[in-house]
Amino acid sequence: MQRISVLLLVLVVCFATAMHAQAPTPTTDPALKKLSALVGHWTYEGEYKAGPLGPGGKVTGVYDGQMILGGFFFQARWTEKGPAGQTRGLDIEAYDPVNKNFVSNWYLSDGSRFSGVSAVSEKTVAIAGKFLLTGKQYQFKDTVILAADLMSVTERGEISADGKTWTPWVENKWTKVQPAPKK
Protein backbone atom coordinates (compact mmCIF):
# COMPACT_ATOMS: atom_id res chain seq x y z
CA MET A 1 0.00 0.00 0.00
CA GLN A 2 2.85 2.34 0.85
CA ARG A 3 4.50 1.62 -2.52
CA ILE A 4 1.31 2.60 -4.34
CA SER A 5 1.12 5.88 -2.39
CA VAL A 6 4.75 6.73 -3.20
CA LEU A 7 4.24 5.79 -6.85
CA LEU A 8 1.11 7.90 -7.03
CA LEU A 9 2.93 10.86 -5.48
CA VAL A 10 5.79 10.53 -7.99
CA LEU A 11 3.30 10.39 -10.90
CA VAL A 12 1.48 13.50 -9.64
CA VAL A 13 4.73 15.45 -9.28
CA CYS A 14 5.89 14.38 -12.77
CA PHE A 15 2.52 15.32 -14.30
CA ALA A 16 2.47 18.72 -12.55
CA THR A 17 6.04 19.44 -13.65
CA ALA A 18 5.23 18.51 -17.26
CA MET A 19 2.10 20.70 -17.26
CA HIS A 20 4.03 23.65 -15.82
CA ALA A 21 6.77 23.26 -18.41
CA GLN A 22 4.18 23.40 -21.23
CA ALA A 23 2.42 26.52 -19.89
CA PRO A 24 3.27 29.66 -21.86
CA THR A 25 5.63 32.07 -20.14
CA PRO A 26 3.60 35.09 -19.03
CA THR A 27 4.66 38.44 -20.47
CA THR A 28 3.73 41.92 -19.38
CA ASP A 29 1.23 43.79 -21.50
CA PRO A 30 2.87 46.60 -23.52
CA ALA A 31 0.24 48.98 -22.07
CA LEU A 32 2.05 48.79 -18.72
CA LYS A 33 4.91 50.77 -20.27
CA LYS A 34 2.60 53.81 -20.22
CA LEU A 35 3.03 53.96 -16.43
CA SER A 36 6.82 54.12 -16.68
CA ALA A 37 6.68 57.93 -16.75
CA LEU A 38 5.47 57.83 -13.12
CA VAL A 39 8.34 55.63 -11.95
CA GLY A 40 10.73 57.49 -9.67
CA HIS A 41 10.77 59.90 -6.76
CA TRP A 42 8.48 62.93 -6.90
CA THR A 43 7.68 65.82 -4.58
CA TYR A 44 4.41 67.69 -4.76
CA GLU A 45 2.63 70.67 -3.31
CA GLY A 46 -0.82 72.04 -3.75
CA GLU A 47 -4.12 72.53 -2.08
CA TYR A 48 -7.19 70.60 -1.00
CA LYS A 49 -10.26 72.69 -1.74
CA ALA A 50 -13.05 73.26 0.78
CA GLY A 51 -15.92 70.89 0.08
CA PRO A 52 -17.76 67.82 1.32
CA LEU A 53 -14.62 66.48 3.04
CA GLY A 54 -13.75 69.59 5.02
CA PRO A 55 -12.36 73.10 4.93
CA GLY A 56 -9.34 72.39 2.70
CA GLY A 57 -5.82 73.78 2.94
CA LYS A 58 -2.26 73.50 1.69
CA VAL A 59 -0.59 70.10 1.12
CA THR A 60 2.98 68.92 0.51
CA GLY A 61 4.15 65.40 -0.12
CA VAL A 62 6.49 62.84 -1.62
CA TYR A 63 5.55 60.06 -4.05
CA ASP A 64 7.66 57.05 -5.02
CA GLY A 65 6.54 54.93 -7.98
CA GLN A 66 7.94 51.63 -9.21
CA MET A 67 7.03 48.61 -11.30
CA ILE A 68 6.64 45.50 -9.12
CA LEU A 69 6.12 41.74 -9.34
CA GLY A 70 8.03 41.26 -12.58
CA GLY A 71 6.63 44.43 -14.13
CA PHE A 72 3.01 43.24 -14.06
CA PHE A 73 1.92 45.94 -11.59
CA PHE A 74 2.74 49.55 -10.70
CA GLN A 75 3.05 50.53 -7.05
CA ALA A 76 3.30 53.98 -5.52
CA ARG A 77 3.88 54.86 -1.89
CA TRP A 78 3.35 58.41 -0.76
CA THR A 79 3.36 60.54 2.35
CA GLU A 80 1.79 63.98 2.62
CA LYS A 81 1.17 66.71 5.17
CA GLY A 82 -2.08 68.56 4.77
CA PRO A 83 -5.13 69.89 6.59
CA ALA A 84 -5.77 66.48 8.21
CA GLY A 85 -2.15 66.06 9.36
CA GLN A 86 0.15 63.41 7.93
CA THR A 87 -1.32 60.75 5.65
CA ARG A 88 0.44 57.83 4.01
CA GLY A 89 -0.85 55.90 1.03
CA LEU A 90 -0.25 52.85 -1.11
CA ASP A 91 -1.46 52.74 -4.72
CA ILE A 92 -1.54 49.59 -6.85
CA GLU A 93 -2.29 49.77 -10.57
CA ALA A 94 -2.90 46.70 -12.75
CA TYR A 95 -3.68 46.57 -16.45
CA ASP A 96 -6.96 44.91 -17.48
CA PRO A 97 -6.46 43.66 -21.06
CA VAL A 98 -10.14 42.72 -21.43
CA ASN A 99 -11.45 46.25 -20.73
CA LYS A 100 -8.27 47.97 -21.96
CA ASN A 101 -7.85 50.13 -18.85
CA PHE A 102 -6.01 50.12 -15.55
CA VAL A 103 -7.62 48.96 -12.33
CA SER A 104 -6.66 51.34 -9.52
CA ASN A 105 -6.72 50.55 -5.80
CA TRP A 106 -5.43 53.03 -3.21
CA TYR A 107 -5.21 52.49 0.54
CA LEU A 108 -4.67 55.38 2.97
CA SER A 109 -3.40 55.44 6.56
CA ASP A 110 -6.64 57.08 7.74
CA GLY A 111 -8.56 53.95 6.72
CA SER A 112 -10.00 55.43 3.54
CA ARG A 113 -9.64 53.74 0.19
CA PHE A 114 -10.25 54.30 -3.48
CA SER A 115 -11.12 51.84 -6.21
CA GLY A 116 -11.67 52.68 -9.81
CA VAL A 117 -10.22 52.65 -13.28
CA SER A 118 -7.61 54.72 -15.05
CA ALA A 119 -7.21 55.50 -18.71
CA VAL A 120 -3.55 56.15 -19.49
CA SER A 121 -2.24 57.85 -22.60
CA GLU A 122 1.27 59.07 -23.34
CA LYS A 123 1.06 62.14 -21.07
CA THR A 124 -2.33 61.94 -19.33
CA VAL A 125 -3.80 59.70 -16.64
CA ALA A 126 -7.58 60.05 -16.17
CA ILE A 127 -8.82 58.34 -13.01
CA ALA A 128 -12.45 57.75 -11.97
CA GLY A 129 -14.02 55.69 -9.23
CA LYS A 130 -15.32 55.46 -5.70
CA PHE A 131 -13.64 56.93 -2.64
CA LEU A 132 -14.69 55.50 0.73
CA LEU A 133 -13.98 57.76 3.71
CA THR A 134 -15.36 57.53 7.28
CA GLY A 135 -18.13 55.18 6.19
CA LYS A 136 -19.33 57.42 3.37
CA GLN A 137 -18.85 56.84 -0.33
CA TYR A 138 -17.96 59.59 -2.79
CA GLN A 139 -17.40 59.63 -6.53
CA PHE A 140 -13.92 60.82 -7.45
CA LYS A 141 -12.23 61.79 -10.70
CA ASP A 142 -8.70 63.02 -11.15
CA THR A 143 -6.60 64.09 -14.13
CA VAL A 144 -2.81 63.91 -14.08
CA ILE A 145 -1.05 65.67 -16.96
CA LEU A 146 2.67 65.13 -17.50
CA ALA A 147 4.82 67.89 -18.98
CA ALA A 148 6.55 67.21 -22.31
CA ASP A 149 9.86 66.49 -20.54
CA LEU A 150 8.13 64.04 -18.13
CA MET A 151 9.73 65.83 -15.16
CA SER A 152 6.64 67.62 -13.82
CA VAL A 153 2.93 66.95 -13.42
CA THR A 154 -0.23 68.97 -12.94
CA GLU A 155 -3.01 67.19 -11.05
CA ARG A 156 -6.63 68.26 -10.64
CA GLY A 157 -9.27 66.22 -8.85
CA GLU A 158 -12.99 66.56 -8.25
CA ILE A 159 -15.33 64.87 -5.78
CA SER A 160 -19.08 64.30 -5.66
CA ALA A 161 -21.39 63.02 -2.95
CA ASP A 162 -24.17 62.16 -5.41
CA GLY A 163 -22.39 61.58 -8.76
CA LYS A 164 -24.18 64.61 -10.26
CA THR A 165 -22.75 67.69 -8.58
CA TRP A 166 -18.96 67.87 -8.79
CA THR A 167 -16.75 70.03 -6.56
CA PRO A 168 -13.06 70.82 -7.14
CA TRP A 169 -11.16 68.88 -4.47
CA VAL A 170 -7.42 68.90 -5.07
CA GLU A 171 -4.85 70.71 -7.21
CA ASN A 172 -1.21 69.66 -7.05
CA LYS A 173 2.00 70.30 -8.93
CA TRP A 174 4.56 67.49 -8.91
CA THR A 175 8.27 67.65 -9.64
CA LYS A 176 10.40 64.59 -10.40
CA VAL A 177 13.53 64.47 -8.25
CA GLN A 178 16.61 62.67 -9.63
CA PRO A 179 17.85 60.24 -8.52
CA ALA A 180 15.28 58.42 -6.42
CA PRO A 181 16.42 58.12 -2.78
CA LYS A 182 17.54 54.72 -1.48
CA LYS A 183 15.32 53.13 1.16
BAVO-20547 format. One record per residue (C-alpha): x, y negated, z negated; residue in one letter; residue number from 1. Coordinates in steps of 0.02 Angstrom, whole numbers, plus 32768, in hexadecimal, padded with zeros to 4 digits. Layout:
N
X, Y, Z, a, NUM
...
END
This chain:
183
8000, 8000, 8000, m, 1
808E, 7F8B, 7FD6, q, 2
80E1, 7FAF, 807E, r, 3
8042, 7F7E, 80D9, i, 4
8038, 7EDA, 8077, s, 5
80ED, 7EB0, 80A0, v, 6
80D4, 7EDF, 8157, l, 7
8037, 7E75, 8160, l, 8
8093, 7DE1, 8112, l, 9
8121, 7DF1, 818F, v, 10
80A5, 7DF8, 8221, l, 11
804A, 7D5D, 81E2, v, 12
80ED, 7CFC, 81D0, v, 13
8126, 7D31, 827F, c, 14
807E, 7D02, 82CB, f, 15
807C, 7C58, 8274, a, 16
812E, 7C34, 82AA, t, 17
8105, 7C62, 835F, a, 18
8069, 7BF5, 835F, m, 19
80CA, 7B61, 8317, h, 20
8153, 7B75, 8399, a, 21
80D1, 7B6E, 8425, q, 22
8079, 7AD2, 83E3, a, 23
80A3, 7A35, 8445, p, 24
8119, 79BC, 83EF, t, 25
80B4, 7925, 83B8, p, 26
80E9, 787E, 8400, t, 27
80BA, 77D0, 83C9, t, 28
803D, 7773, 8433, d, 29
8090, 76E6, 8498, p, 30
800C, 766F, 8450, a, 31
8066, 7678, 83A8, l, 32
80F6, 7616, 83F5, k, 33
8082, 757E, 83F3, k, 34
8097, 7576, 8336, l, 35
8155, 756E, 8342, s, 36
814E, 74AF, 8346, a, 37
8111, 74B4, 8290, l, 38
81A1, 7523, 8255, v, 39
8218, 74C5, 81E4, g, 40
821B, 744D, 8152, h, 41
81A8, 73B5, 8159, w, 42
8180, 7325, 80E5, t, 43
80DC, 72C7, 80EE, y, 44
8083, 7233, 80A5, e, 45
7FD7, 71EE, 80BC, g, 46
7F32, 71D6, 8068, e, 47
7E99, 7236, 8032, y, 48
7DFF, 71CE, 8057, k, 49
7D74, 71B1, 7FD9, a, 50
7CE4, 7228, 7FFC, g, 51
7C88, 72C1, 7FBE, p, 52
7D25, 7304, 7F68, l, 53
7D50, 7269, 7F05, g, 54
7D96, 71B9, 7F09, p, 55
7E2D, 71DC, 7F79, g, 56
7EDD, 7197, 7F6D, g, 57
7F8F, 71A5, 7FAC, k, 58
7FE2, 724F, 7FC8, v, 59
8095, 728A, 7FE6, t, 60
80D0, 733A, 8006, g, 61
8145, 73BA, 8051, v, 62
8115, 7445, 80CB, y, 63
817F, 74DC, 80FB, d, 64
8147, 7546, 818F, g, 65
818D, 75EA, 81CC, q, 66
8160, 7681, 8235, m, 67
814C, 771D, 81C8, i, 68
8132, 77D9, 81D3, l, 69
8191, 77F1, 8275, g, 70
814B, 7752, 82C2, g, 71
8097, 778E, 82BF, f, 72
8060, 7707, 8244, f, 73
8089, 7653, 8217, f, 74
8098, 7621, 8160, q, 75
80A5, 7575, 8114, a, 76
80C2, 7549, 805E, r, 77
80A7, 7497, 8026, w, 78
80A8, 742D, 7F8A, t, 79
8059, 7381, 7F7D, e, 80
803B, 72F9, 7EFD, k, 81
7F98, 729C, 7F11, g, 82
7EFF, 7259, 7EB6, p, 83
7EDF, 7304, 7E65, a, 84
7F94, 7319, 7E2C, g, 85
8008, 739E, 7E73, q, 86
7FBE, 7423, 7EE5, t, 87
8016, 74B5, 7F38, r, 88
7FD6, 7515, 7FCD, g, 89
7FF3, 75AE, 8038, l, 90
7FB7, 75B3, 80EC, d, 91
7FB3, 7650, 8157, i, 92
7F8E, 7647, 8211, e, 93
7F6F, 76E1, 827D, a, 94
7F48, 76E7, 8336, y, 95
7EA4, 773A, 836A, d, 96
7EBD, 7779, 841D, p, 97
7E05, 77A8, 8430, v, 98
7DC3, 76F8, 840C, n, 99
7E63, 76A2, 844A, k, 100
7E77, 7636, 83AF, n, 101
7ED3, 7636, 8309, f, 102
7E83, 7670, 8269, v, 103
7EB3, 75F9, 81DC, s, 104
7EB0, 7620, 8122, n, 105
7EF0, 75A5, 80A1, w, 106
7EFC, 75BF, 7FE5, y, 107
7F17, 752F, 7F6C, l, 108
7F56, 752C, 7EB8, s, 109
7EB4, 74DA, 7E7D, d, 110
7E54, 7577, 7EB0, g, 111
7E0C, 752C, 7F4F, s, 112
7E1E, 7581, 7FF6, r, 113
7E00, 7565, 80AE, f, 114
7DD4, 75E0, 8136, s, 115
7DB9, 75B6, 81EB, g, 116
7E01, 75B8, 8298, v, 117
7E84, 7550, 82F0, s, 118
7E98, 7529, 83A7, a, 119
7F4F, 7509, 83CF, v, 120
7F90, 74B4, 846A, s, 121
803F, 7476, 848F, e, 122
8035, 73DD, 841E, k, 123
7F8C, 73E7, 83C6, t, 124
7F42, 7457, 8340, v, 125
7E85, 7446, 8329, a, 126
7E47, 749B, 828A, i, 127
7D92, 74B8, 8257, a, 128
7D43, 7520, 81CD, g, 129
7D02, 752B, 811D, k, 130
7D56, 74E1, 8084, f, 131
7D21, 7529, 7FDB, l, 132
7D45, 74B8, 7F46, l, 133
7D00, 74C4, 7E94, t, 134
7C76, 7539, 7ECB, g, 135
7C39, 74C9, 7F58, k, 136
7C52, 74E6, 8011, q, 137
7C7E, 745C, 808C, y, 138
7C9A, 745A, 8146, q, 139
7D48, 741F, 8175, f, 140
7D9C, 73EE, 8217, k, 141
7E4D, 73B1, 822E, d, 142
7EB6, 737C, 82C2, t, 143
7F73, 7385, 82C0, v, 144
7FCC, 732D, 8350, i, 145
8086, 7348, 836B, l, 146
80F1, 72BD, 83B5, a, 147
8147, 72E0, 845C, a, 148
81ED, 7303, 8403, d, 149
8197, 737E, 838A, l, 150
81E6, 7324, 82F6, m, 151
814C, 72CB, 82B3, s, 152
8093, 72ED, 829F, v, 153
7FF5, 7287, 8287, t, 154
7F6A, 72E1, 8229, e, 155
7EB5, 72AB, 8214, r, 156
7E31, 7311, 81BA, g, 157
7D77, 7300, 819C, e, 158
7D02, 7355, 8121, i, 159
7C46, 7371, 811B, s, 160
7BD3, 73B1, 8093, a, 161
7B47, 73DC, 810F, d, 162
7BA1, 73F9, 81B6, g, 163
7B47, 7362, 8201, k, 164
7B8E, 72C7, 81AD, t, 165
7C4C, 72BE, 81B7, w, 166
7CBB, 7252, 8148, t, 167
7D73, 722B, 8165, p, 168
7DD2, 728C, 80E0, w, 169
7E8D, 728B, 80FD, v, 170
7F0D, 7230, 8168, e, 171
7FC3, 7265, 8160, n, 172
8064, 7245, 81BE, k, 173
80E4, 72D2, 81BE, w, 174
819E, 72C9, 81E2, t, 175
8208, 7362, 8208, k, 176
82A5, 7369, 819D, v, 177
833E, 73C3, 81E1, q, 178
837D, 743C, 81AA, p, 179
82FC, 7497, 8141, a, 180
8335, 74A6, 808B, p, 181
836D, 7550, 804A, k, 182
82FE, 759F, 7FC6, k, 183
END
